[in-house]
Amino acid sequence: MQIRKISTVGLTLPLRHPYSIAYQNITEAKVIFLRIETRDGITGFGCASPEEAITGENFTAARDLLE
């Protein structure tokens, strides 16, 4: 199976139900959507919402790596 195309979209999405943790109100999520297409016609989707304090990765670096 060979990958034919990879595309990404980074979006900031408002949360329908904001929440609070510790000292912070969370009202939106930065999400990276990924689409991978193979030469055989198979398409797969994924998404990530990296948070540096939790994963050690930030949104911009993760998006840039995928592009």
Contacts in CASP RR format, 6 or more apart in sequence:
PFRMAT RR
TARGET T0000
AUTHOR 0000-0000-0000
METHOD contacts of the structure
MODEL  1
MQIRKISTVGLTLPLRHPYSIAYQNITEAKVIFLRIETRDGITGFGCASP
EEAITGENFTAARDLLE
1 38 0 8 1.000
1 39 0 8 1.000
1 40 0 8 1.000
1 42 0 8 1.000
2 38 0 8 1.000
2 39 0 8 1.000
2 40 0 8 1.000
3 36 0 8 1.000
3 37 0 8 1.000
3 38 0 8 1.000
3 39 0 8 1.000
4 37 0 8 1.000
4 38 0 8 1.000
4 39 0 8 1.000
4 41 0 8 1.000
5 35 0 8 1.000
5 36 0 8 1.000
5 37 0 8 1.000
6 34 0 8 1.000
6 35 0 8 1.000
6 36 0 8 1.000
6 37 0 8 1.000
6 66 0 8 1.000
7 34 0 8 1.000
7 35 0 8 1.000
8 32 0 8 1.000
8 33 0 8 1.000
8 34 0 8 1.000
8 35 0 8 1.000
8 63 0 8 1.000
8 66 0 8 1.000
8 67 0 8 1.000
9 32 0 8 1.000
9 33 0 8 1.000
10 30 0 8 1.000
10 31 0 8 1.000
10 32 0 8 1.000
10 33 0 8 1.000
10 59 0 8 1.000
10 63 0 8 1.000
11 30 0 8 1.000
11 31 0 8 1.000
11 33 0 8 1.000
12 28 0 8 1.000
12 29 0 8 1.000
12 30 0 8 1.000
12 31 0 8 1.000
13 28 0 8 1.000
13 29 0 8 1.000
13 30 0 8 1.000
13 31 0 8 1.000
14 27 0 8 1.000
14 28 0 8 1.000
15 26 0 8 1.000
15 27 0 8 1.000
15 28 0 8 1.000
15 29 0 8 1.000
18 25 0 8 1.000
18 26 0 8 1.000
18 27 0 8 1.000
19 25 0 8 1.000
19 26 0 8 1.000
20 26 0 8 1.000
29 49 0 8 1.000
30 49 0 8 1.000
30 59 0 8 1.000
31 47 0 8 1.000
31 48 0 8 1.000
31 49 0 8 1.000
32 47 0 8 1.000
32 48 0 8 1.000
32 49 0 8 1.000
32 50 0 8 1.000
32 59 0 8 1.000
32 62 0 8 1.000
32 63 0 8 1.000
32 66 0 8 1.000
33 45 0 8 1.000
33 46 0 8 1.000
33 47 0 8 1.000
34 45 0 8 1.000
34 46 0 8 1.000
34 47 0 8 1.000
34 48 0 8 1.000
34 66 0 8 1.000
35 43 0 8 1.000
35 44 0 8 1.000
35 45 0 8 1.000
35 46 0 8 1.000
36 43 0 8 1.000
36 44 0 8 1.000
36 45 0 8 1.000
37 43 0 8 1.000
37 44 0 8 1.000
48 62 0 8 1.000
49 59 0 8 1.000
50 56 0 8 1.000
50 57 0 8 1.000
50 58 0 8 1.000
50 59 0 8 1.000
50 61 0 8 1.000
50 62 0 8 1.000
51 58 0 8 1.000
52 58 0 8 1.000
END
